[in-house]
């Protein structure tokens, strides 16, 4: 019997997709426009849906290896590592799919929005503030997700979120306003790299508007994006975005018109109404009846979705090379997770040579000392190594002291002799205790801005309003609507009232039973509690710090509090409570290390800005503790480098809602030269334990012809160093220290004063890593494509996409060094007018 063309794996994907489309009825085609496409049994098609979360591990599907957050992976500046992490994640997606075929092989990762402003609530999801470094790293991660087989993809990556998306506040109604230069130099390149490399099969538009037009209706930009790809690219809507066209953005009069406008613009799949495709089908049919949409436009969308599905091997049967691929959290993934966690740690400061920690005893203090926290897009780690665990494995459990810095309090109901007590199973939270015994002990952790979590000593778990009445049975802060956080209101007499933030209701004590419930509508309804401090967290921190040879103060954020999806950060400052833990520890022990574990940069501010030893890690996944300990003790030489600037002052980051980075003079590209532009820790910054000294910078050749105008910058690393327009920056570096050093040699342009169109203040052109033994000197060759110097120039009278990137003739200053502001090696490059 002849094999249908769509089942013949020897045929090109487009031909197979066209054949399959021809066999589908009209109703079947329309149904496929929804995220949850039904089975077509007569053709042997199973149900299919877009989207499996795989940002830094498989999420929401039970246990899976959890790697560092993307902002941490980016700090490695290591494309091979990101490719290997992507491949590991893809293998685990395949394993989940094998166990449950409803698990989609279309993964919604990576996020390639540039980290323009550190106040963005989803900062943890992105890679870097430089769009080309973002593209470089995202291409590597996507390549791992895609796999190496020429025909079948391990998974099909979806790039998020197109375009200019960097604020959560009013994210579906605000407009990101971009001039053509910002669009082409700082936004599009992050997407172009993975798409042009052929390692992304889908893209998700963003919630926001761009220059007043909803991102989901940017047909001209969608066409531009698809023009980069060697194959088809499906566009999948973000969740509920089709409704927002009507309800928030006023871009369509009704849902049928909105859905039609999306399909006409180029969106192929509707993520709407959860798993119920009925409303989408009805709206599409209505749009057809009203003449707002044609069958040809529907077919165009369905064809792209079919091509995506064919790439997964869905129609290949036993010819799918990945059918039996992948296992969950095998030993090699655990080793990779530890490697990634260590490689992502950045030593920000070590003025007194406190690091690496010498043998002895160590106090590990602070709210993140003995926990591993996960974010919204994390999976469930099969185990977790905390910072204290990691150091226990090095120094021995009896040489590590831990203090969280939390106050231990008992809460007495004002005007009574009854204390709030928690049962051992956490099921009962009742004001019925006559005295402050263990059942009344609550550990109060302050996450900043008055946001608290309360952990009951009796159950060992957090108080939560996820059920009614209150319980103390939550293992972690989590969920789309966080139920484990409270805000404390302190009355004039010192008593407290507690606002449950998840419900917005005040905690009351039920008459008669004493049961605590979050149900008060106003502060006047709230119970008042008299706090009795049983143990001062600061005093305990000081006590254990004084007992040990060194102290590591681990502070930062909980990824579900104070900045996350739907919520931008209230400010950039390190919370006062964290600063107080640092003060208590460092006053008691001068050999103190401030270890920040966070999803974003902080402004350290008074009390912490002069800490002599500072390290940073993102939330590093299940091997966070080992990775951190490996670097702190010198078992692994520090290799992490910041891919995002840490501002010295909040205003240095600019306005969260203003996307004109050049006018605002924000991001490393545009920070002004001189003292005003010096950040606390620069883009590219990170210390080694060696002493690397930069010598000369030589350029070969020192004069080049300007290349022809183009539509895109070349990648950071030229694939052919001998190609026309590629020069070699030769940088001399020497390690004068007594330890090996892993140096990231970075080359930047510092601009061309004579250029007619102003050039960036500084621009990353390339980088190379080198390992230097003590006393070793090396010459590091960094290939640089001169086309990276191009700036966008509009075509007279044209639109946002009419114009070109052009390298302006003149004398450029190139510089090399360990960060974007520390560039001691400099040389002039002459770019000449090209002659025919």
Buried (B, 14 or more C-beta within 10 A) or exposed (E): EEEBBBBBBEBEBBEBBBBBBEBBEEEBBBBBBBBBBBEBEEBEBBEBBBBBBBBBBBBEBEBBBBBBBBBBBBBBBBBEBBBBBBBBBBBBBBBBBBEEEEBBBBBBBBBBBBBBBBBBBBBBBBBBBBBBBBBBBBBBBBBBBBBEEEBBBBBBBBBBBBBBBBBBBEBBBBBBBBBBBBBBBBBBBBBBBBBBBBBBBBBBBBBBBBBEBBBBBBBBBBEBBBEBBEBBBBBBBBBBBBBBBBBBBEBBEBBBBBBBBBBBBBBBBBBBBEEEBEBBBBBBBBBBEEEBBBEEBBBBBBBBBBBBBBBBBBBBEEBBBBBEBBEBBBEEBBEBBBBBBBBBBBBBBBEEEBBBBEEEBBBBBBBBBBBBBBBBBBBBBBEBBBBBBBBBBBBEEEBBBBBBBBBBBBBBBBEEEBBBBBBEEBEBBBBBBEEBEBBBBBBBBBBBBBBBBBBBBBBBBBBBBBEEBBBBBBEBBBBEEBBBBBBBBEEEEEBBBBBBBBBEBBBBBBEEEBBBBBBBEEEEEBBBBBBEEBEBBBEBBBBBBEEBBBBBBBBBBBBBBBBBBEBBBEBBBBBBBBBBBBBBBBBBBEBBBBBBBBBBBBBBBEBBBEBBBBBBBBBBBBBBBBBBBBBBBBEBBBBBBBBBBBBBEBEBBBEBBBBBBBEBBBBBBBBEEEEEBEBBBBBBBBBBBBBBEBBEBBBEEEEBBBBEBEBBBBBBBBEEBEEEBBBBBBBBBBBBBEBBBBBBBBBBBBBBEEBEEEBBBBBBBBBBBBBBEEEBEBEBBBBBBBBBBBBBBBEEEEEBBEBBBBBBBBEBBBBBBBBBBEBEBBBEBBBEEEEE
